[in-house]
Amino acid sequence: MKLDLKLLIGASAISLMSLTGTASAQDCPRGDLDDRFCDVDGDLVADIPTDPNEWVDPDTLIFAYTPVEDPAVYRDAWVEFMDHMTEVTGKKAVIFPVQSNAAQIEAMRSGRLHIAGFNTGSNPLAVNCAGFRPFTIMASADGHFGYEMEIITYPGSGIESIEDIKGGQLAFSSPTSNSGFKAPSAILKGDYDMIADRDFEPVFSGKHDNTVLGVANKDYPAGAVANSVMNRMIARDVIKPDQVVSIYKSQTFPTTGFGVVYNLPPDLQEKIIEAFFTFDWDGTALQAEFSKSNEAQFIEMNYKDFWDVIRKIDAANGVSYACE
């Protein structure tokens, strides 16, 4: 499967713009990265440019959180964090709600997004095509992190096992989502010999919360979701626990990866990293929202190791990324 960034963005999206400075003029290793980037240290993410003329130093830092649920909920949740980011960096920091994973990636690729939390499945595309440098994820107070992909149905649907999905519909969120498409596709194919369009009809809801609501309201007979999203929705009383039934639960995957675009000045990148690791969660809206999925702090991570399982899932699905 080849995921073309332009196709994901859609015909109505703004054409992709070139970032200032390119790595194509340099003799540098880059692995799977777009030819505008270098990866001399082999960590699989774009290096910070060595030429200061290639740095972008914005007056206002733009942050976007992955659009897995209602953007309005998360605009309020991140307000205090944005204030902290402003204080630490000395630059105004604002949150920009995005409506799709593709729009979020395009915004960073075109230089309009500086800090982001990309969902699990979008991290490889953001790293390879937009110069995303992830460095942290959320974790519980004891350091546990991650979520599981669950395939859910509703009581009385007649679906009691994965095999019962055959001949019917299965809802996914988006093609770039790990738990909302890529992981279940690989698992269904590898473990159950079930392939979309051959054994069941795939439908795309757009977001995890749409899938959860669709199953709970009996619009979809079954759906693949990130259970962290579903658990937060249950905690907010968006749905009742007895409206859904889980018929499959995967291994644990890394959750949203947070990071910066590669071409911010090094000292600014260090300040942004400092802001994440010095934020006091106690009593904040961020704590109130993400405690619903047992998250209470930011911990250090690296893309090469933490996303190894996700890259393997992509390989199992035959996924390659076209950046242009």
BELHU-V314731 format. One record per pair of residues at least 4 apart in sequence whose C-alpha atoms are under 6 Angstrom apart, sorted by the first residue. I is the first residue (numbers start at 1). J is the second residue. Records with the same first field share a line. If there is no record, write none. Layout:
I->J / J
//
This chain:
1->318 / 319
2->319 / 320 / 321
3->321
4->322
5->323
8->102
9->13 / 102
17->110
20->54
21->54
22->36
23->36 / 37
24->35 / 36
28->38
29->38 / 39 / 40
30->38 / 39
33->128
34->128 / 129
37->46
38->46 / 47
39->46 / 47
43->304
46->131
48->262 / 263
55->263 / 264 / 265
56->263 / 264
57->264
60->91 / 92 / 93
61->93
62->93 / 94 / 95 / 113 / 114
63->95 / 96 / 115 / 116
64->95 / 96 / 97 / 116
65->116 / 117
66->117 / 118 / 119
67->99 / 100
68->207 / 208
69->209
71->97
77->285 / 286
78->286
82->93
85->89 / 275
86->90 / 91 / 92 / 93
88->275
89->271
105->126
107->112 / 113
108->112 / 113 / 130
109->130
114->260 / 261
115->259 / 260
116->258 / 259
117->256 / 257 / 258
118->122 / 123 / 256 / 257
119->256
120->178 / 255 / 256
121->176 / 177 / 178
122->176
123->127
124->128
125->129
126->130 / 132
127->131 / 132
129->323
131->261 / 262
132->260 / 261 / 262
133->259 / 260 / 261 / 262
134->257 / 258 / 259
135->259 / 300 / 301 / 302
136->257 / 258 / 299 / 300 / 301
137->257 / 298 / 299
138->295 / 297 / 298
139->143 / 144 / 145 / 295 / 296 / 297
140->144 / 294 / 295 / 296
141->296
146->252 / 253 / 254 / 255
147->228 / 252 / 253
148->226 / 227 / 250 / 251 / 252
149->179 / 225 / 226 / 249 / 250
150->224 / 225 / 248 / 249
151->223 / 224 / 246 / 247 / 248
152->222 / 223 / 245 / 246 / 247
153->215 / 221 / 222 / 244 / 245
154->243 / 244 / 245
159->164
161->247
166->199 / 200
167->199 / 200
168->200
169->200 / 201 / 202
170->202 / 222 / 223
171->202 / 203 / 204 / 223
172->180 / 181 / 204 / 224
173->180 / 204 / 205 / 206 / 207 / 208
174->206
175->181
177->181
178->182 / 183
179->183 / 225 / 226
180->224 / 225
181->185
184->188
186->190 / 317
187->191
188->192 / 194
189->193 / 194 / 195
194->199
195->199
196->200 / 202
197->201
205->210 / 211
208->225
210->214
213->217
214->219 / 220
215->219 / 220
216->243 / 244
227->231
228->293
232->292 / 293
233->238
234->238 / 239 / 240
274->278
281->287
287->291
290->295
291->295
302->306
303->307
314->319
315->319
//
